[in-house]
Amino acid sequence: MDSLTGKQRILHAYLFKPKNPLPENKSLLMVESFYGGENRYSSEYQILNQAGIYVLSASPRGSAGFGRDFAAMNDHDLGGNETLDMIYVSRYVADKLNIPSQRVGVFGMSHGGYETMRLMTFPGEVNGYKAKFPFGFGIETAGFCDIIWQHHHSNIPDWTALEAGDPVKDSLKLVDRSPITHADKITGPLLLIHGDHDNRVDIGGSQFMADKLKELGKTYRFVKFPGLGHGIKGVENNRKYYSECFDFIESEVLNK
């Protein structure tokens, strides 16, 4: 509920539909975990649509484009209400499209990479609210799985302090909301992608999760991009990125 108006909030979202969707028994929905819901052209959405995949782009609490107050709604609540929003909207759209959860994937970069792992390892309750959606697979790029470690190994520690909280005073909350803490609850195979020269989100943010999933015997792939910083840049790197993504989806989702 909106504390100012007393009315229920409505989240903004776009559903991008492929002109030639995959056959019904192989239909896929991919959900952007954060930084979605903007009225802009996205080459990534178009590439996924061209592959026959539905794409859901929603604006959870904390998103840009809807005013300062809305953008601040996840301050000190990283992995909290924004995660609940994405669970609710994913479940709603998957039901509308009649796509089973095992063929619903979540993807994102940076904060979105964190949120991808958070959604796939969500323990079931946060801020006194229970929610559940077993995402079938995930693709995270340049994300972090340990909030406190990220705070001490990033060139923007002020960001984690604002979004997540104080790494000392709020340490118990930050540990609980770190995906690596609940890695044993991961709901499906995970593709981790990271540049080894990333000084905003150090490659350890993905490496630690890969190591933990290996220890737990979970299905994952970890692809490193030599010399690459934060995000996927350059024609050849983008070719490799999409090649890795589609190969992962084909082998770990469609052919299982």
C-alpha positions in Angstrom: 0.0 0.0 0.0 1.1 3.6 -0.7 1.6 5.3 2.7 0.7 8.6 1.2 -2.5 7.7 -0.7 -3.6 4.6 1.2 -4.1 2.9 -2.2 -2.5 -0.3 -3.5 0.5 0.4 -5.7 0.6 -0.9 -9.2 4.0 -1.9 -10.7 4.9 -1.0 -14.2 6.0 -3.7 -16.6 6.4 -4.6 -20.3 6.0 -8.0 -21.7 7.9 -8.4 -25.0 6.4 -11.1 -27.2 8.3 -12.9 -29.9 6.7 -13.0 -33.4 7.6 -16.6 -33.7 7.6 -18.1 -30.2 9.1 -21.5 -29.4 6.7 -24.5 -29.5 4.3 -24.7 -26.6 6.1 -27.6 -25.0 9.4 -25.6 -25.1 8.1 -22.1 -24.5 10.4 -19.9 -22.4 9.9 -16.7 -20.4 12.9 -14.7 -19.3 12.5 -12.1 -16.5 14.9 -9.2 -16.1 15.6 -9.2 -12.3 16.3 -5.5 -12.0 16.7 -2.3 -14.2 13.6 -3.3 -16.2 10.4 -1.5 -16.9 11.9 1.4 -18.8 10.4 2.8 -22.0 13.5 2.3 -24.1 14.8 0.1 -26.9 16.7 -3.0 -25.7 18.8 -5.0 -28.1 19.0 -7.8 -25.5 15.2 -8.1 -25.4 15.0 -8.1 -29.2 17.7 -10.8 -29.5 15.8 -13.0 -27.0 12.5 -12.3 -28.8 14.2 -13.3 -32.1 15.1 -16.6 -30.5 11.4 -17.2 -29.7 11.6 -16.2 -26.0 9.1 -14.1 -24.1 10.8 -11.3 -22.0 9.3 -9.7 -18.9 10.7 -6.3 -18.0 9.2 -5.0 -14.8 10.0 -2.1 -12.4 10.2 -3.3 -8.9 10.5 -0.9 -6.0 13.8 1.0 -6.3 13.6 1.4 -10.1 14.4 4.6 -12.0 12.0 6.5 -14.1 9.1 6.8 -11.6 10.3 9.6 -9.4 12.8 10.1 -6.6 10.6 8.6 -3.9 10.0 5.4 -5.9 13.7 5.0 -6.7 14.5 5.3 -2.9 12.0 2.7 -1.9 14.7 0.0 -1.7 17.3 2.1 0.2 18.7 -0.1 3.0 16.4 -2.9 1.7 18.5 -4.6 -0.9 17.1 -8.1 -1.5 13.9 -7.1 0.4 10.7 -5.7 -1.1 12.3 -5.5 -4.6 12.7 -9.3 -4.5 9.1 -9.8 -3.4 7.9 -7.6 -6.3 9.8 -9.7 -8.8 8.5 -12.9 -7.4 4.9 -11.7 -7.6 5.1 -10.3 -11.1 7.0 -13.4 -12.4 4.4 -15.8 -11.0 1.6 -13.7 -12.4 2.9 -13.5 -16.0 4.1 -17.1 -16.1 0.5 -18.1 -15.1 -1.0 -15.9 -17.8 1.3 -17.3 -20.5 0.8 -20.9 -19.1 4.6 -21.4 -19.0 5.7 -23.7 -16.1 8.3 -22.4 -13.6 11.0 -24.8 -14.9 11.0 -22.8 -18.2 11.0 -19.4 -16.5 14.4 -17.9 -16.2 15.7 -14.8 -14.5 18.6 -12.7 -15.8 20.4 -9.4 -14.9 23.7 -7.5 -14.6 25.4 -5.9 -11.7 22.6 -5.2 -9.2 20.6 -7.4 -11.5 23.2 -10.1 -11.2 22.8 -10.0 -7.5 19.0 -10.0 -7.8 19.1 -13.0 -10.1 21.0 -15.0 -7.5 18.8 -13.7 -4.7 15.6 -14.7 -6.5 17.0 -18.2 -7.3 18.1 -18.8 -3.7 15.3 -16.8 -1.9 14.6 -18.5 1.5 10.9 -17.8 1.3 10.4 -14.8 3.6 11.6 -11.2 4.0 10.3 -8.2 5.8 7.6 -10.3 7.4 6.2 -11.4 4.0 6.3 -14.9 2.5 6.7 -15.5 -1.2 7.9 -18.3 -3.5 8.5 -18.9 -7.2 10.9 -21.6 -8.2 12.7 -20.1 -11.2 13.9 -22.8 -13.5 17.2 -21.2 -14.5 19.2 -18.1 -14.2 21.9 -16.0 -16.1 23.7 -13.5 -14.0 26.3 -11.1 -15.3 28.8 -9.2 -13.1 26.8 -9.8 -10.0 27.8 -10.3 -6.4 26.7 -13.1 -4.0 28.1 -11.7 -0.7 27.0 -8.1 0.2 29.6 -7.4 2.9 32.4 -8.7 0.7 31.1 -6.6 -2.2 31.1 -3.5 0.0 34.8 -4.0 0.8 35.9 -4.9 -2.7 34.1 -2.3 -4.9 35.0 1.1 -6.1 31.5 2.3 -5.0 31.1 1.2 -1.4 28.8 4.1 -0.8 26.3 2.3 -3.0 26.1 -0.8 -0.9 25.9 1.3 2.2 22.9 3.1 0.8 21.2 0.1 -0.8 21.9 -2.6 1.7 22.9 -0.9 5.0 25.9 -0.6 7.3 28.2 -3.7 6.9 28.9 -3.7 10.7 25.6 -2.5 12.3 23.5 -4.4 9.8 25.8 -7.4 9.3 23.2 -10.1 10.3 20.7 -8.7 7.7 23.4 -8.4 5.0 24.6 -12.0 5.6 21.0 -13.3 5.4 20.3 -11.4 2.2 23.5 -12.6 0.5 22.7 -15.3 -2.1 25.7 -17.4 -1.1 24.1 -17.9 2.4 21.2 -19.7 0.8 23.0 -21.3 -2.1 21.7 -24.8 -1.1 18.2 -23.5 -1.9 19.0 -22.7 -5.6 16.0 -23.7 -7.8 17.8 -24.5 -11.1 20.9 -24.3 -13.1 22.8 -21.0 -13.1 25.1 -19.4 -15.7 27.6 -17.0 -14.1 29.4 -14.5 -16.4 32.0 -12.0 -15.3 34.9 -9.9 -16.6 38.2 -10.5 -14.8 39.1 -6.8 -14.7 35.8 -5.6 -13.1 36.6 -3.1 -10.4 33.0 -2.2 -9.6 31.9 -5.8 -8.9 35.0 -7.9 -8.5 34.9 -11.3 -10.2 34.9 -12.8 -6.8 31.2 -11.9 -6.7 30.6 -14.7 -9.1 33.5 -16.9 -8.3 32.4 -17.5 -4.7 29.0 -18.6 -5.9 30.5 -20.9 -8.5 32.7 -22.5 -5.9 29.8 -22.9 -3.5 27.5 -24.5 -6.1 30.4 -26.9 -7.1 30.7 -27.9 -3.4 27.0 -28.5 -3.2 26.8 -30.5 -6.4 24.5 -28.0 -8.1 24.4 -27.4 -11.8 26.2 -24.2 -13.0 28.5 -22.8 -15.5 31.1 -20.0 -14.9 32.3 -18.1 -17.9 35.1 -15.6 -17.5 35.8 -12.8 -19.9 39.6 -12.0 -19.9 40.4 -8.3 -19.8 36.7 -7.2 -19.5 35.5 -4.7 -17.0 32.0 -4.1 -15.7 29.5 -5.5 -18.2 29.7 -6.9 -21.7 31.3 -4.5 -24.2 32.5 -5.0 -27.8 31.1 -6.9 -30.7 33.2 -10.1 -30.2 32.4 -10.2 -26.5 28.7 -9.8 -27.2 28.9 -12.7 -29.7 30.5 -14.8 -27.0 28.0 -13.7 -24.4 24.9 -14.6 -26.4 26.5 -17.8 -27.6 27.2 -18.9 -24.0 23.6 -17.9 -23.0 21.9 -19.8 -25.8 24.1 -22.8 -25.4 23.3 -22.9 -21.7 19.6 -22.5 -22.3 19.5 -25.3 -24.9 21.6 -27.8 -23.0 20.4 -27.1 -19.4 16.8 -26.2 -20.0 15.3 -27.2 -23.3 17.1 -30.5 -23.7 16.6 -31.7 -20.1 
